[in-house]
């Protein structure tokens, strides 16, 4: 009597394993067909802040909107970027925020960039225009690294905006 009971447990375990393998195979094949494309980016806000210390410096608070057209949510693990003001390179920086962008939704990335005295003095005229509230063209160029259901993906990022 003990033997049929053991055989029943063995067969039940085998069925469970076969079921898990079948479900996993179906899930993997659907992920293989998932075509994740680069989200669209927009520069929503730029706030320059001058630090009038010795030596002077400047901080930029930037808000970048990310419009995710994909059917799955994406997590932005890292954004490495260069900041340009009026076509002049100011700095390069990295943001490691881990921002979740919903499927077919919009999320915001908040970036802070610090510009030291050496960078400011090389483009003094552009910085003076920004401080005085004159029109400036801001551009962000870099790479976004997303954690997706099919692994980490890297997409190029270019955002250009004229903000008054």
Secondary structure in CASP SS format (residue, H / E / C, confidence):
PFRMAT SS
TARGET T0000
AUTHOR 0000-0000-0000
METHOD secondary structure of the structure
MODEL  1
X C 1.00
X H 1.00
X H 1.00
X H 1.00
X H 1.00
X H 1.00
X H 1.00
X H 1.00
X H 1.00
X H 1.00
X H 1.00
X H 1.00
X H 1.00
X H 1.00
X H 1.00
X H 1.00
X H 1.00
X H 1.00
X H 1.00
X H 1.00
X H 1.00
X H 1.00
X H 1.00
X H 1.00
X H 1.00
X H 1.00
X H 1.00
X H 1.00
X H 1.00
X H 1.00
X H 1.00
X H 1.00
X C 1.00
X C 1.00
X C 1.00
X C 1.00
X C 1.00
X C 1.00
X C 1.00
X E 1.00
X E 1.00
X E 1.00
X E 1.00
X E 1.00
X E 1.00
X E 1.00
X E 1.00
X E 1.00
X E 1.00
X E 1.00
X E 1.00
X C 1.00
X C 1.00
X C 1.00
X C 1.00
X C 1.00
X E 1.00
X E 1.00
X E 1.00
X E 1.00
X E 1.00
X E 1.00
X E 1.00
X E 1.00
X E 1.00
X E 1.00
X E 1.00
X E 1.00
X C 1.00
X C 1.00
X C 1.00
X C 1.00
X C 1.00
X E 1.00
X E 1.00
X E 1.00
X E 1.00
X E 1.00
X E 1.00
X E 1.00
X E 1.00
X E 1.00
X E 1.00
X E 1.00
X E 1.00
X C 1.00
X C 1.00
X E 1.00
X E 1.00
X E 1.00
X E 1.00
X E 1.00
X E 1.00
X E 1.00
X E 1.00
X C 1.00
X C 1.00
X C 1.00
X E 1.00
X E 1.00
X E 1.00
X C 1.00
X C 1.00
X C 1.00
X E 1.00
X E 1.00
X E 1.00
X E 1.00
X E 1.00
X E 1.00
X E 1.00
X E 1.00
X E 1.00
X E 1.00
X E 1.00
X C 1.00
X H 1.00
X H 1.00
X H 1.00
X H 1.00
X H 1.00
X H 1.00
X C 1.00
X H 1.00
X H 1.00
X H 1.00
X H 1.00
X H 1.00
X H 1.00
X H 1.00
X H 1.00
X C 1.00
X C 1.00
X C 1.00
X C 1.00
X E 1.00
X E 1.00
X E 1.00
X E 1.00
X E 1.00
X E 1.00
X E 1.00
X E 1.00
X E 1.00
X E 1.00
X E 1.00
X E 1.00
X E 1.00
X C 1.00
X C 1.00
X E 1.00
X E 1.00
X E 1.00
X E 1.00
X E 1.00
X E 1.00
X E 1.00
X E 1.00
X E 1.00
X E 1.00
X E 1.00
X E 1.00
X E 1.00
X C 1.00
END
